[in-house]
Structures are given as structure tokens and as C-alpha cells.
Amino acid sequence: MCNFTGYSKVASLMQSHQMVPSMMISGCLGVFSMLLLSMHEKLHLVFAVSALTASSAGIAIADVTIDACVAQNSICHPSLASDMQSLCSLCSAIGALIGYSISGIFVHLIGPKGVFGLMTIPAGLLILVGILLNEPQVPDFNYKQVNLKFLDAGKAMWTTLKFPLVWRPCLYMYLSFAVSLNIHEGLFYWYTDSKAGPSFSQETVGFVLSVGPVGSILAAILYQNSLKDYPFQDVLFWAQLLSGLSGMLDLLLVLRLNLKFGIPDFVALVIDEGISRMVGQLKWMPLLVLSSRLCPSGIEGTFFALLMSIDNAGVLSSSWGGGLLLHILKVTRTQFHNLWLAILIRNILRITPLCVIFLVPRGDPDTSFLPAELESKEETAEASEAENIELVALVNSIDAR
């Protein structure tokens, strides 16, 4: 069973200052963009893309705000860093499971425009969160020095990134995502092909994808109960290795070996999706915890967002690399002769980051990775400006309980 005692402690830490305007801005962007998409009959492509971008920006603002809370509280309460990431991952996976499960139903019942209209509801809930949160006001805040604070934050981030214990795991995070080439587009067309593939309908593939969050939930529970206290390097070693091995399930499916073992295509695809997502989440969670432990105090939200942008750059490189690989091997919507080779190359590349696993520190979530001189500067700044620190946790003695 999950460690709900740790989760209950974490919940009390997740309330912080400076959340109200962020949540309200995020909600307003989501409501406006979804209403525009749902109510306009013939929306120009530029405005449609802009609306979708604005919606994604709203989600990103809310996500970064929560990430900042997690990063700041991971610094103040390092023993709960893994619990906080497990809680966030569990909630995210449950939300994804609900979304995948009901999205297809609503698309059939009310159509895509109706679904866009329904998506104003969760965006509106963010506005409600911003209204209900009780945020203490900072009196006499000097808005004229905002630019100076941005400059100071940039200098602090650059100073932190120059330390080997920081940039080395950042490099590993980028490489681990970049070399895991994304060839899902080729697999999707193979799933729905009537000659070479199993001829699944798009609705069936969408339903199978909803199994993925179940694997993410299991991964969050497993990490919370069994793996959170192990060194980062050990967990990432086995997660990276399993990532390459789990990709072989795609190879078995494409080569139709599952039929020789009497396993139907649908069952094999469900198993493949569940295991792949679980392994991917097991690799992602220690990286999240490690990222939160690398954030210097005072700019934890900004620095955590920087680390996540590095990971996103790796995901983007993975998509470009996967598309290039499919193009070189001449895998198209109707040609799948070399799809098995693309899967094999991807699986081998997934294991290559093990060659640079030494870039990840061997410490556990309770270990402090920031240099002593940087920590001393942070403590001095905290002592002199404690009343102005953003995202201060409401519970200050949780570790002592």
C-alpha cells in the first residue's frame, strides 16, 4: 500500500505564497482559449494555433507554480522530497487516466468543439483556486526593482550551473531523453494498417493509450514504497536498462511473434503500453527528485523550470531524431518493412546513457548536492531577507514530527 502518512505531510507543504496571481492567470488563459475554439465556427489556422498555444501556456504556468512549491519545500524538508514528487506523479497519472477514459466518449457524443467547451471547466477551476487561496500580501513591495531581481536570478542560475555536481546530472538528463528516439508516429500508422499491422481503429488505439496512466500510477506507488531511499545512480541505472528492454515488446509485436505465443494483438499492445509507461515513469521520478535537490534557495522555481526545459529539449531532440530515423529507413504511412529495424536501433540507443551514468551523483534524496559556498550564501540571504522569500511553506517543523 502507499505511504499515505508521507503524503498527508506533503499535502500540508503544498500551500505557498505567490500562487494566487499565477493560478488566476493560468485559468484565464485556459478559459479564453477554449471558449474561442469552441464558439468560433470557422476559426483561422493562425488563431487556432495561437489559442492552443495560450492554453498550453496556461497549463505550463500552473505546473511551474506547483513545481516551484515542490522545489522550495524539497530544500526546506529534504526527507519529504521523494514523497512530494510521488504525490504529484500519482495525482498527474490519475488525472491522465480520467482524461483518456472519458475523452473518446465525449468526442463521439458532442464532437470536438463541444469537448473544447468542456475544457473550460478545469481552467475555470484554476481561477476558483486562485480566489479561494488565502495569500498574505507583501507590503511596500518595490516593483521598480523587478528587473534587478531578474538579473540577480540569472546570475545565481549561471553560478549554480557552473558547478560539476549540477551541470553533470543536467547533461545526463538531456542525453537520456534525447537518445530515446520517438518513433511513435510510425508505430501508430502500423497499428491502424490493414495489411502489415493489426488494423486497429483509432478509437481502439486511443483506448489502449489510456492504459498508460495505470502504469504511471503503479510506478508512483512502487517508487514511493520501495525505491525512494535508494541512491539516484542505482535507480536510474536499472530504470535506463529496463527502458531499453521494455522497448523489445514493440519489436515482438511488429514481428508478430506474439501470435506465435498465442497472445492476441490487443492484449500484447495493452501489456506493452502499460509496462513502457511504468518504466518511463520510474526513470522520470528520480530525475524529478534530483532536480528539486539541485535548486538553490530563493530561485528554486526559476531554476527548476530551467531544468525542466533541459528535459523538454531532450524530448524535442528525441522527436526530431525519431522522425529522421523513420525517414532514413523509409518508414511511411504505408511502408513498414524497416519498422522493426527502427525499433531495434531505438532500443539500443536507450541503453547507451548507461555509459555516462557516472554523471549522476550517488547520493540519495537526503543528500545535499549544492556546494558549501553556495549554501552559505543562501543562508545569509535567507537570514537577512526572510520576510520577503517567495513560496514560504505554511508548515515549518514537519521534519521534526
C-alpha positions as CSV (number, residue, x, y, z in Angstrom):
1,M,0.0,0.0,0.0
2,C,1.0,3.6,-0.5
3,N,2.8,5.5,2.2
4,F,-0.2,7.8,2.9
5,T,1.5,9.2,6.1
6,G,4.1,10.8,3.9
7,Y,1.5,12.0,1.5
8,S,-0.5,13.7,4.3
9,K,2.6,15.5,5.5
10,V,3.3,16.6,1.9
11,A,-0.2,18.0,1.4
12,S,0.4,20.5,4.2
13,L,3.5,21.7,2.5
14,M,1.9,22.4,-0.8
15,Q,0.3,25.7,0.2
16,S,2.5,28.6,-0.6
17,H,2.6,32.4,-1.2
18,Q,2.5,33.9,-4.7
19,M,0.2,31.2,-6.1
20,V,-2.9,33.3,-6.4
21,P,-2.0,35.5,-9.4
22,S,-0.3,32.6,-11.2
23,M,-3.3,30.4,-10.8
24,M,-5.7,33.1,-11.9
25,I,-3.6,34.0,-15.0
26,S,-3.4,30.3,-15.9
27,G,-7.1,29.8,-15.6
28,C,-8.0,32.9,-17.6
29,L,-5.7,31.9,-20.4
30,G,-7.3,28.4,-20.5
31,V,-10.9,29.7,-20.4
32,F,-10.4,32.3,-23.1
33,S,-8.6,30.0,-25.5
34,M,-11.0,27.1,-25.1
35,L,-14.0,29.4,-25.5
36,L,-12.5,30.8,-28.7
37,L,-12.0,27.3,-30.1
38,S,-15.5,26.0,-29.1
39,M,-17.6,29.0,-30.2
40,H,-16.0,30.1,-33.4
41,E,-17.3,28.3,-36.5
42,K,-14.5,28.9,-39.0
43,L,-11.5,29.9,-36.9
44,H,-8.4,30.9,-38.9
45,L,-5.5,28.5,-38.6
46,V,-3.3,31.1,-37.1
47,F,-5.8,32.0,-34.3
48,A,-6.5,28.3,-33.7
49,V,-2.8,27.6,-33.2
50,S,-2.5,30.7,-31.0
51,A,-5.4,29.6,-28.9
52,L,-3.9,26.1,-28.4
53,T,-0.5,27.7,-27.5
54,A,-2.2,30.0,-25.0
55,S,-3.9,27.0,-23.4
56,S,-0.6,25.2,-23.2
57,A,1.0,28.3,-21.7
58,G,-1.7,28.4,-19.0
59,I,-1.1,24.8,-18.1
60,A,2.6,25.5,-18.0
61,I,2.2,28.5,-15.7
62,A,0.2,26.4,-13.2
63,D,2.6,23.5,-13.5
64,V,5.7,25.7,-12.9
65,T,4.0,27.3,-9.9
66,I,3.4,23.9,-8.3
67,D,6.9,22.8,-9.3
68,A,8.3,25.9,-7.5
69,C,6.4,24.9,-4.3
70,V,7.8,21.3,-4.6
71,A,11.4,22.5,-5.2
72,Q,11.3,25.1,-2.4
73,N,9.9,22.6,0.1
74,S,12.4,19.9,-1.1
75,I,15.1,22.3,0.1
76,C,13.5,23.0,3.4
77,H,12.4,19.4,4.1
78,P,14.7,17.1,2.1
79,S,13.3,14.0,3.8
80,L,10.0,14.6,2.0
81,A,11.4,15.4,-1.4
82,S,10.5,11.9,-2.8
83,D,7.1,12.0,-1.1
84,M,6.2,15.2,-2.8
85,Q,7.3,14.0,-6.2
86,S,5.4,10.7,-5.7
87,L,2.3,12.6,-4.7
88,C,2.5,14.9,-7.8
89,S,3.1,12.0,-10.1
90,L,0.3,10.0,-8.6
91,C,-2.2,12.9,-9.0
92,S,-1.0,13.5,-12.5
93,A,-1.4,9.9,-13.5
94,I,-4.9,9.7,-12.0
95,G,-5.9,12.9,-13.9
96,A,-4.5,11.4,-17.2
97,L,-6.3,8.2,-16.6
98,I,-9.6,10.0,-16.2
99,G,-8.9,12.3,-19.2
100,Y,-8.0,9.4,-21.5
101,S,-11.0,7.4,-20.4
102,I,-13.7,10.0,-21.0
103,S,-12.2,11.9,-23.9
104,G,-13.2,9.5,-26.6
105,I,-16.8,9.2,-25.2
106,F,-17.3,13.0,-25.2
107,V,-15.8,13.3,-28.7
108,H,-18.4,10.9,-30.0
109,L,-21.3,12.5,-28.0
110,I,-20.7,16.2,-28.5
111,G,-17.9,16.5,-31.1
112,P,-14.5,18.2,-30.9
113,K,-15.9,21.7,-30.5
114,G,-18.1,20.5,-27.6
115,V,-15.0,19.0,-25.9
116,F,-13.1,22.3,-26.2
117,G,-16.1,23.9,-24.5
118,L,-15.9,21.3,-21.6
119,M,-12.2,22.0,-21.2
120,T,-13.1,25.5,-19.9
121,I,-14.3,23.8,-16.7
122,P,-10.9,22.7,-15.4
123,A,-9.4,26.0,-16.5
124,G,-12.2,27.8,-14.5
125,L,-11.4,25.7,-11.5
126,L,-7.9,27.2,-11.5
127,I,-9.4,30.6,-11.3
128,L,-11.5,29.3,-8.4
129,V,-8.4,28.0,-6.7
130,G,-6.8,31.4,-7.0
131,I,-9.9,33.1,-5.5
132,L,-10.1,30.6,-2.5
133,L,-6.4,30.6,-1.6
134,N,-5.6,32.9,1.3
135,E,-2.4,34.6,0.3
136,P,-0.7,37.1,2.6
137,Q,0.1,40.4,1.0
138,V,3.7,41.7,0.9
139,P,3.5,45.4,2.0
140,D,5.6,48.1,0.3
141,F,6.9,45.8,-2.5
142,N,9.3,47.7,-4.7
143,Y,8.1,46.9,-8.2
144,K,10.8,49.1,-9.7
145,Q,13.5,46.6,-8.8
146,V,11.9,43.6,-10.6
147,N,14.4,43.9,-13.5
148,L,17.2,43.9,-11.0
149,K,15.8,40.8,-9.3
150,F,15.6,39.1,-12.8
151,L,19.3,40.0,-13.3
152,D,20.3,38.6,-9.9
153,A,18.3,35.4,-10.5
154,G,20.1,35.0,-13.9
155,K,23.5,35.4,-12.2
156,A,22.6,32.9,-9.5
157,M,21.4,30.3,-12.0
158,W,24.6,30.7,-14.0
159,T,26.7,30.4,-10.9
160,T,24.9,27.2,-9.9
161,L,25.1,25.7,-13.4
162,K,28.9,26.0,-13.4
163,F,29.4,23.6,-10.5
164,P,30.1,20.0,-11.8
165,L,27.6,18.5,-9.3
166,V,24.9,20.5,-11.1
167,W,25.8,20.5,-14.8
168,R,26.8,16.9,-15.0
169,P,23.4,15.4,-14.0
170,C,21.8,18.0,-16.2
171,L,23.8,16.7,-19.1
172,Y,22.8,13.1,-18.3
173,M,19.1,14.1,-18.1
174,Y,19.3,15.7,-21.6
175,L,21.1,12.7,-23.1
176,S,18.8,10.1,-21.5
177,F,15.8,11.7,-23.2
178,A,17.4,12.7,-26.5
179,V,18.7,9.2,-27.4
180,S,15.4,7.6,-26.7
181,L,14.2,8.3,-30.2
182,N,10.4,8.8,-30.6
183,I,9.1,6.6,-33.4
184,H,5.5,6.5,-32.1
185,E,4.2,8.0,-35.3
186,G,5.5,5.0,-37.3
187,L,4.1,2.6,-34.8
188,F,0.7,4.4,-34.8
189,Y,0.3,4.0,-38.6
190,W,1.4,0.4,-38.3
191,Y,-1.3,-0.3,-35.6
192,T,-4.0,1.0,-37.9
193,D,-2.7,-0.5,-41.1
194,S,-5.0,-3.3,-42.5
195,K,-2.2,-5.2,-44.4
196,A,1.0,-5.0,-42.4
197,G,-0.5,-4.3,-39.0
198,P,-3.3,-5.5,-36.7
199,S,-5.8,-3.0,-38.3
200,F,-6.8,-1.3,-35.0
201,S,-9.2,1.6,-35.2
202,Q,-8.0,4.9,-34.0
203,E,-10.5,4.7,-31.1
204,T,-9.0,1.4,-30.1
205,V,-5.5,2.8,-30.1
206,G,-6.8,5.8,-28.0
207,F,-8.3,3.4,-25.5
208,V,-5.1,1.4,-25.3
209,L,-3.2,4.6,-24.6
210,S,-5.4,5.2,-21.6
211,V,-3.8,2.1,-20.0
212,G,-0.5,4.1,-19.8
213,P,-1.6,6.2,-16.8
214,V,-2.3,2.9,-14.9
215,G,1.4,2.0,-15.4
216,S,2.3,5.5,-14.2
217,I,0.2,5.1,-11.1
218,L,1.9,1.7,-10.3
219,A,5.3,3.3,-10.9
220,A,4.5,6.1,-8.4
221,I,3.3,3.6,-5.8
222,L,6.4,1.4,-6.4
223,Y,8.8,4.3,-6.1
224,Q,7.1,5.7,-3.0
225,N,7.2,2.4,-1.1
226,S,10.4,0.7,-2.3
227,L,12.8,2.9,-4.3
228,K,12.7,6.4,-2.9
229,D,15.5,5.9,-0.4
230,Y,18.0,4.3,-2.9
231,P,20.8,6.3,-4.5
232,F,19.8,8.2,-7.6
233,Q,22.5,6.5,-9.7
234,D,21.4,3.0,-8.8
235,V,17.7,3.7,-9.5
236,L,18.5,5.4,-12.8
237,F,20.8,2.6,-13.9
238,W,18.1,-0.1,-13.6
239,A,15.4,2.2,-15.0
240,Q,17.5,3.0,-18.0
241,L,18.3,-0.6,-18.6
242,L,14.6,-1.6,-18.3
243,S,13.7,1.2,-20.7
244,G,15.8,-0.5,-23.4
245,L,14.5,-4.0,-22.6
246,S,10.8,-2.9,-22.4
247,G,11.2,-1.5,-25.9
248,M,11.6,-5.1,-27.2
249,L,7.9,-5.6,-26.6
250,D,7.3,-3.3,-29.6
251,L,9.7,-5.5,-31.6
252,L,7.8,-8.7,-30.7
253,L,4.6,-7.0,-31.7
254,V,5.8,-5.7,-35.1
255,L,7.4,-9.1,-35.9
256,R,4.1,-10.7,-34.9
257,L,5.9,-13.1,-32.5
258,N,3.1,-12.5,-30.0
259,L,0.8,-14.5,-32.3
260,K,3.1,-17.5,-32.2
261,F,2.8,-17.5,-28.4
262,G,-1.0,-17.2,-28.6
263,I,-1.2,-13.7,-27.4
264,P,-3.7,-11.5,-29.3
265,D,-2.5,-8.2,-30.7
266,F,-4.8,-6.2,-28.5
267,V,-3.6,-7.9,-25.3
268,A,0.0,-7.5,-26.4
269,L,-0.4,-3.8,-27.1
270,V,-2.1,-3.2,-23.7
271,I,0.8,-5.0,-21.9
272,D,3.4,-3.1,-24.0
273,E,1.8,0.3,-23.2
274,G,1.4,-0.4,-19.5
275,I,4.9,-1.7,-19.0
276,S,6.5,1.1,-21.1
277,R,4.8,3.8,-19.3
278,M,5.6,2.3,-15.9
279,V,9.3,2.0,-16.7
280,G,9.3,5.5,-18.2
281,Q,7.8,6.9,-15.0
282,L,10.3,5.0,-12.9
283,K,13.1,6.8,-14.8
284,W,11.4,10.1,-14.6
285,M,10.6,10.3,-10.9
286,P,14.2,10.1,-9.6
287,L,15.2,12.8,-12.1
288,L,12.4,15.0,-10.7
289,V,13.6,14.5,-7.2
290,L,17.2,15.1,-8.1
291,S,16.2,18.2,-10.0
292,S,14.4,19.6,-6.9
293,R,17.6,18.9,-4.8
294,L,19.7,20.8,-7.3
295,C,17.7,24.1,-7.0
296,P,19.3,26.9,-5.0
297,S,17.1,28.6,-2.4
298,G,15.4,31.8,-3.4
299,I,15.2,31.0,-7.1
300,E,14.1,27.4,-6.8
301,G,11.0,27.9,-9.1
302,T,13.0,29.6,-11.8
303,F,15.9,27.1,-11.6
304,F,13.5,24.1,-11.6
305,A,11.8,25.4,-14.7
306,L,15.3,25.7,-16.3
307,L,16.0,22.1,-15.5
308,M,12.6,21.0,-16.9
309,S,13.4,23.0,-20.1
310,I,16.6,21.0,-20.4
311,D,14.5,17.8,-20.2
312,N,12.0,19.2,-22.7
313,A,14.9,20.0,-25.1
314,G,15.8,16.3,-24.8
315,V,12.3,15.2,-25.6
316,L,12.2,17.6,-28.6
317,S,15.6,16.2,-29.8
318,S,14.1,12.7,-29.4
319,S,11.2,13.6,-31.7
320,W,13.4,15.1,-34.3
321,G,15.8,12.2,-34.2
322,G,12.9,9.7,-34.4
323,G,11.5,11.4,-37.4
324,L,14.9,11.5,-39.1
325,L,15.4,7.8,-38.4
326,L,12.0,6.9,-39.9
327,H,12.8,9.0,-42.9
328,I,16.2,7.3,-43.5
329,L,14.7,3.8,-43.1
330,K,11.8,4.9,-45.4
331,V,9.1,4.1,-43.0
332,T,5.9,5.9,-44.1
333,R,2.2,5.6,-43.6
334,T,2.0,2.6,-45.8
335,Q,5.6,1.2,-45.9
336,F,6.7,-0.7,-42.7
337,H,9.4,-3.0,-44.0
338,N,12.1,-1.4,-41.8
339,L,10.0,-0.5,-38.8
340,W,11.5,-3.4,-36.9
341,L,15.0,-2.0,-37.5
342,A,13.9,1.4,-36.3
343,I,12.6,-0.2,-33.1
344,L,15.9,-2.2,-32.6
345,I,18.0,0.9,-33.1
346,R,15.9,2.9,-30.7
347,N,16.2,0.2,-28.0
348,I,20.0,0.0,-28.4
349,L,20.2,3.8,-28.1
350,R,18.1,3.7,-25.0
351,I,20.8,1.7,-23.2
352,T,23.7,4.0,-24.3
353,P,23.2,6.5,-21.5
354,L,24.5,3.8,-19.1
355,C,27.9,4.7,-20.4
356,V,27.6,8.1,-18.8
357,I,25.7,7.1,-15.7
358,F,28.7,8.3,-13.7
359,L,27.5,11.9,-14.3
360,V,24.7,11.2,-11.8
361,P,25.7,11.6,-8.2
362,R,25.4,8.5,-6.0
363,G,23.6,10.4,-3.2
364,D,20.1,9.8,-2.1
365,P,17.2,12.3,-1.7
366,D,18.5,13.4,1.7
367,T,21.9,14.3,0.3
368,S,22.8,18.0,-0.3
369,F,24.4,18.4,-3.7
370,L,24.9,22.1,-3.8
371,P,28.5,23.4,-2.9
372,A,29.1,24.6,0.6
373,E,30.0,28.1,-0.6
374,L,26.7,28.4,-2.5
375,E,24.7,27.1,0.5
376,S,26.4,29.6,2.8
377,K,25.4,32.5,0.5
378,E,21.8,31.2,0.5
379,E,21.7,31.0,4.3
380,T,23.0,34.6,4.6
381,A,20.4,35.8,2.2
382,E,17.6,33.9,3.9
383,A,18.6,35.4,7.3
384,S,18.6,39.0,6.0
385,E,15.5,38.8,3.8
386,A,13.4,36.0,5.4
387,E,10.3,38.1,5.3
388,N,10.5,38.5,1.5
389,I,11.1,34.9,0.5
390,E,8.5,33.7,-2.1
391,L,6.7,30.4,-1.7
392,V,7.2,30.1,2.0
393,A,5.7,26.8,3.4
394,L,3.0,27.2,5.9
395,V,4.4,24.2,7.9
396,N,7.9,24.8,9.2
397,S,8.5,21.9,11.5
398,I,7.3,18.9,9.5
399,D,10.6,17.1,9.7
400,A,10.6,17.2,13.4
401,R,7.3,15.3,13.7
